[in-house]
Amino acid sequence: MSSAERLVVIVLFDGVDLLDVTGPPEVFALLRREAADGEGYRVVLAAGTMDPVTTSAGVRILPDTTFAALAGRRVDTLLVPGSVEADDTGRTRAVADPAVVDRVRTLAARSRRVASVCVGAHILAEAGLLDGRRATTHWSTAAQLAAEHPAVHVDADPIFIRDGDVWTGAGISACLDLSLALVAEDFGEAAALRVARQLVMYLKRPGGQSQFSVPLEPLSTTRRTEDLRHHITRHITGPLTVADLAEHAHVSERQLTRIFKTELGTTPAAYIESARVEVARHQLETTDATLDRIASACGFNTTDTLIRAFRRTLDTTPTEYRNRFRSTVRVTAPR
């Protein structure tokens, strides 16, 4: 490895998601082609043994090295992919094998930075690397991550998040966005742009871009919570106070808060704000309505309240969001 190369270690284990493993190396390989003076990364795939690893797609991959062989070596970037399985109800659940978690914890201590791809965030969480940090993962397992690791500030909406020297990425193709962001940090925006062009990708899908409408995804669903969710949607422009919702559900305010925390994974106020932001996002993407009109139509009442909600939930402003994600098909707002 030349002095200009940075060592990237990708963790392998049986059942690992194939694209999580192969996506980032494609980005890093293109950087070498585009960079000068041998700058770039040296990517190695590490596993418990040198035996072939069978991925979730059934494709077998040969490791480059073993975890034991890496003992004592400094790692620039540790990349942790993930794996999922279906539970008894048919829902997708992330898997975090204890042996893999132990290896990741050990390697992370010798790494300049650590990044998870997709549901690899669950492995980082099990290793204690996400405690007190903001993190994302694939939308389908975000509720699981939040429930199993309350010390992690799970934000299921962005396609990737950086919190200090720990990065977490969302699902599937977001591994390419995450990898481009790592390239931009290490070698500059111009280098990342050249790689993005080779991939026929938009360089800067910002980390705050939504991967799915997940803040409104329930941890579980009952007839009562479904009724509350529909009630909020139907009365989105109204005050929607905790007292109003409790009266509608025929429960105490304390019990209502417990229902939201247990079944929706959030507070009533946070859920209502997320619901209003969803409506506002749709209008920003598909209409020419003014911010004042959108704020009123979503129950925010003032533009300032709308802007603060967007900053809290999406880390951007309504105007910036509209400029990035407005649809080419517009719907003229009613007069």
Sequence and secondary structure as in RCSB ss.txt:
>XXXX:A:sequence
MSSAERLVVIVLFDGVDLLDVTGPPEVFALLRREAADGEGYRVVLAAGTMDPVTTSAGVRILPDTTFAALAGRRV
DTLLVPGSVEADDTGRTRAVADPAVVDRVRTLAARSRRVASVCVGAHILAEAGLLDGRRATTHWSTAAQLAAEHP
AVHVDADPIFIRDGDVWTGAGISACLDLSLALVAEDFGEAAALRVARQLVMYLKRPGGQSQFSVPLEPLSTTRRT
EDLRHHITRHITGPLTVADLAEHAHVSERQLTRIFKTELGTTPAAYIESARVEVARHQLETTDATLDRIASACGF
NTTDTLIRAFRRTLDTTPTEYRNRFRSTVRVTAPR
>XXXX:A:secstr
  TTEEEEEEE  TT  HHHHHHHHHHHHHHHHH STT EEEEEEEESSSS EE TTS EE  SEETGGGTT  E
EEEEE   EEE TTS EEE   HHHHHHHHHHHTTEEEEEE GGGHHHHHHTTSSTTSEE   GGGHHHHHHH T
TSEE  SBSEEEETTEEEE STTHHHHHHHHHHHHHH HHHHHHHHHHHT  TT  TTSBSSSGGG  SS  HHH
HHHHHHHHHTTTS   HHHHHHHHTS HHHHHHHIIIIISS HHHHHHHHHHHHHHHHHHHB   HHHHHHHTT 
 SHHHHHHHHHHHHSS HHHHHHHH  SS B    
